[in-house]
Amino acid sequence: MTAQDTVTAAMLAIGDELLSGRTRDKNIGHAAHMLTLSGIDLKEVRIVPDEEAEIAAAVNALRSRYTYVLTSGGIGPTHDDITADAVSAAFGLPCIHDAKALELLAAMYERRGMEFTETRKRMARMPQGAEHIPNPVSTAPGFRIGNVYVMAGVPQVFEAMLDHVLPTLAHGRKMLSVAVTSPYGEGEIGLRLAAIQKAHPETSIGSYPRFGGNGVFTTELIVRARDETALEAAAADVRAMIEAIRQEKEASPA
Amino acid sequence: MTAQDTVTAAMLAIGDELLSGRTRDKNIGHAAHMLTLSGIDLKEVRIVPDEEAEIAAAVNALRSRYTYVLTSGGIGPTHDDITADAVSAAFGLPCIHDAKALELLAAMYERRGMEFTETRKRMARMPQGAEHIPNPVSTAPGFRIGNVYVMAGVPQVFEAMLDHVLPTLAHGRKMLSVAVTSPYGEGEIGLRLAAIQKAHPETSIGSYPRFGGNGVFTTELIVRARDETALEAAAADVRAMIEAIRQEKEASPA
């Protein structure tokens, strides 16, 4: 939990249903928002199918590049839930029935008067040596191994697990941002905006066109910086640019 | 447009705003749905930031593995719109102002009585030799180079471009699917479902837990196959499994 300048993360969403279009992913957008709030830069997202080799290859590609990797999906009890196997394979560790997870699950099914079937026991599987990520919603834990955090795909459970994980992560210096709405399209502001970006290299200025439907584009400009003075200086230049364009248009209407 | 058994695709969504959580992506889910309808298997999705090296590396990783690569985002006129540069770099081609695109854009701005600025001319940039993807919404074209289809990030424009592209792609034999809702959670059906999957290797049975909020999970089961007879046989077994569980529960209530 030191405040380094940059802490990075990648997210890996796992599941055929996301790739077939049956399910629209909700976890990526949520994680992106929460990581940004935490001062962690989400640098890459991948969605892969329920195939062990694909999941393991993505885990290995991402864990070597980024401070943290968050995964969602594939930790339920059925035959297509193979994330525990794939992550174990990626780390070269045996995938075992974790004793503490078996206990938690056994107690929960006991309380509910339900049989603790072989299928349900699959939810206790994780790489040997993994640490639990608690699941306050439905008991079956996620797990952490190395810098990889394996969480559920059901959004209520994913969000609860992420809430638990975030305070345990190192966080970077928080990225600050200011939004400025330009009534002018990107084509009218682009050159001047590029000059402003060049003059403020310690900021990152994003430009996002919005199509109004009446044939007119407006632009949402987002200035980002970790330093507040740098942020305000760049934002002031952006506002001045918009005011200058307004005055020019008044002086010589199209 | 031959009907091969399997045609694959990957999608690459480009943009800092997707990774910061400011914008929730709408194009991935739409593309997944439309590709599935077209009999094309979406096998992988990546989201990368507005960084040329990252975009180029992802384009190269994906175009060598899949039949098609669709990209969204980063083809507007501003300094952070660098998809044309990155895709050109990936193919080792010069990024040029395409003559036909310049003509289209010049005519559009002429009609609208607007100046065709240097900034706006950036929207005509693409790798030398690329083919246009028409943009009926706001003129600035996307482009195809090799098996990579570069489209806009604004959803209305992305969708219009994709509508144009899809009929030009080879399509696989369409994947058929049947949905069966199980009132029982994955823990109760998992073992039997795994046996059904094993007995029907030419199908793919997905199992998706839904959390009802009252502490009860139900399960959405999706049986998929390219062959209708195989599909129906597996789906019949799934329905019989649910009926068998129901009868067992009636016989010995918990």
Boltz contact constraints between the chains, C-beta under 6 A:
constraints:
  - contact:
      token1: [A, 16]
      token2: [B, 206]
      max_distance: 6.0
  - contact:
      token1: [A, 17]
      token2: [B, 206]
      max_distance: 6.0
  - contact:
      token1: [A, 17]
      token2: [B, 208]
      max_distance: 6.0
  - contact:
      token1: [A, 19]
      token2: [B, 32]
      max_distance: 6.0
  - contact:
      token1: [A, 19]
      token2: [B, 42]
      max_distance: 6.0
  - contact:
      token1: [A, 20]
      token2: [B, 36]
      max_distance: 6.0
  - contact:
      token1: [A, 21]
      token2: [B, 32]
      max_distance: 6.0
  - contact:
      token1: [A, 21]
      token2: [B, 33]
      max_distance: 6.0
  - contact:
      token1: [A, 21]
      token2: [B, 36]
      max_distance: 6.0
  - contact:
      token1: [A, 24]
      token2: [B, 29]
      max_distance: 6.0
  - contact:
      token1: [A, 29]
      token2: [B, 24]
      max_distance: 6.0
  - contact:
      token1: [A, 32]
      token2: [B, 19]
      max_distance: 6.0
  - contact:
      token1: [A, 32]
      token2: [B, 21]
      max_distance: 6.0
  - contact:
      token1: [A, 33]
      token2: [B, 21]
      max_distance: 6.0
  - contact:
      token1: [A, 36]
      token2: [B, 20]
      max_distance: 6.0
  - contact:
      token1: [A, 36]
      token2: [B, 21]
      max_distance: 6.0
  - contact:
      token1: [A, 42]
      token2: [B, 19]
      max_distance: 6.0
  - contact:
      token1: [A, 44]
      token2: [B, 48]
      max_distance: 6.0
  - contact:
      token1: [A, 45]
      token2: [B, 47]
      max_distance: 6.0
  - contact:
      token1: [A, 46]
      token2: [B, 46]
      max_distance: 6.0
  - contact:
      token1: [A, 47]
      token2: [B, 45]
      max_distance: 6.0
  - contact:
      token1: [A, 48]
      token2: [B, 44]
      max_distance: 6.0
  - contact:
      token1: [A, 76]
      token2: [B, 186]
      max_distance: 6.0
  - contact:
      token1: [A, 76]
      token2: [B, 209]
      max_distance: 6.0
  - contact:
      token1: [A, 77]
      token2: [B, 186]
      max_distance: 6.0
  - contact:
      token1: [A, 77]
      token2: [B, 187]
      max_distance: 6.0
  - contact:
      token1: [A, 77]
      token2: [B, 190]
      max_distance: 6.0
  - contact:
      token1: [A, 78]
      token2: [B, 186]
      max_distance: 6.0
  - contact:
      token1: [A, 78]
      token2: [B, 190]
      max_distance: 6.0
  - contact:
      token1: [A, 78]
      token2: [B, 193]
      max_distance: 6.0
  - contact:
      token1: [A, 78]
      token2: [B, 207]
      max_distance: 6.0
  - contact:
      token1: [A, 79]
      token2: [B, 194]
      max_distance: 6.0
  - contact:
      token1: [A, 79]
      token2: [B, 197]
      max_distance: 6.0
  - contact:
      token1: [A, 80]
      token2: [B, 206]
      max_distance: 6.0
  - contact:
      token1: [A, 80]
      token2: [B, 207]
      max_distance: 6.0
  - contact:
      token1: [A, 113]
      token2: [B, 254]
      max_distance: 6.0
  - contact:
      token1: [A, 118]
      token2: [B, 191]
      max_distance: 6.0
  - contact:
      token1: [A, 119]
      token2: [B, 187]
      max_distance: 6.0
  - contact:
      token1: [A, 119]
      token2: [B, 190]
      max_distance: 6.0
  - contact:
      token1: [A, 119]
      token2: [B, 191]
      max_distance: 6.0
  - contact:
      token1: [A, 120]
      token2: [B, 187]
      max_distance: 6.0
  - contact:
      token1: [A, 154]
      token2: [B, 209]
      max_distance: 6.0
  - contact:
      token1: [A, 154]
      token2: [B, 211]
      max_distance: 6.0
  - contact:
      token1: [A, 156]
      token2: [B, 211]
      max_distance: 6.0
  - contact:
      token1: [A, 186]
      token2: [B, 76]
      max_distance: 6.0
  - contact:
      token1: [A, 186]
      token2: [B, 77]
      max_distance: 6.0
  - contact:
      token1: [A, 186]
      token2: [B, 78]
      max_distance: 6.0
  - contact:
      token1: [A, 187]
      token2: [B, 77]
      max_distance: 6.0
  - contact:
      token1: [A, 187]
      token2: [B, 119]
      max_distance: 6.0
  - contact:
      token1: [A, 187]
      token2: [B, 120]
      max_distance: 6.0
  - contact:
      token1: [A, 190]
      token2: [B, 77]
      max_distance: 6.0
  - contact:
      token1: [A, 190]
      token2: [B, 78]
      max_distance: 6.0
  - contact:
      token1: [A, 190]
      token2: [B, 119]
      max_distance: 6.0
  - contact:
      token1: [A, 191]
      token2: [B, 118]
      max_distance: 6.0
  - contact:
      token1: [A, 191]
      token2: [B, 119]
      max_distance: 6.0
  - contact:
      token1: [A, 193]
      token2: [B, 78]
      max_distance: 6.0
  - contact:
      token1: [A, 194]
      token2: [B, 79]
      max_distance: 6.0
  - contact:
      token1: [A, 197]
      token2: [B, 79]
      max_distance: 6.0
  - contact:
      token1: [A, 206]
      token2: [B, 16]
      max_distance: 6.0
  - contact:
      token1: [A, 206]
      token2: [B, 17]
      max_distance: 6.0
  - contact:
      token1: [A, 206]
      token2: [B, 80]
      max_distance: 6.0
  - contact:
      token1: [A, 207]
      token2: [B, 78]
      max_distance: 6.0
  - contact:
      token1: [A, 207]
      token2: [B, 80]
      max_distance: 6.0
  - contact:
      token1: [A, 208]
      token2: [B, 17]
      max_distance: 6.0
  - contact:
      token1: [A, 209]
      token2: [B, 76]
      max_distance: 6.0
  - contact:
      token1: [A, 209]
      token2: [B, 154]
      max_distance: 6.0
  - contact:
      token1: [A, 211]
      token2: [B, 154]
      max_distance: 6.0
  - contact:
      token1: [A, 211]
      token2: [B, 156]
      max_distance: 6.0
  - contact:
      token1: [A, 254]
      token2: [B, 113]
      max_distance: 6.0
